[in-house]
Amino acid sequence: DLRVGLAYGIEVQGFERDGTPSRVRITATANWFLYDLNAPPRLVAQGTDSTFDTYNVPQNQFFAADTARDAAERRLMEQLANDVVQQLAVRFESGPPQAG
């Protein structure tokens, strides 16, 4: 049973002359916990992964800005998912956890 909690942070990195944002950085952090399926569940592995992405905010193109943000968020989720899978693969490379 893999449980993941996500947190986002948004930071404006660039501004137009009128003060509107022109570039945004999104940071995503995943805290994950892997439990076995026993009753009660036992924590098998845990970790934290973090990544970031940026996108430009086009002037007067709100739909383009939404599309850019959606693409950045999709890349973040894919990167976090890959990072978690990689950590789990390394964790279980030597076999399943021993009962203890």
Secondary structure, 3 states (H helix, E strand, C coil): CEEEEEEEEEEEEEECCCCCEEEEEEEEEEEEEEECCCCCCCEEEEEEEEEEEEEECCCCCHHHHHHHHHHHHHHHHHHHHHHHHHHHHHHCCCCCCCCC
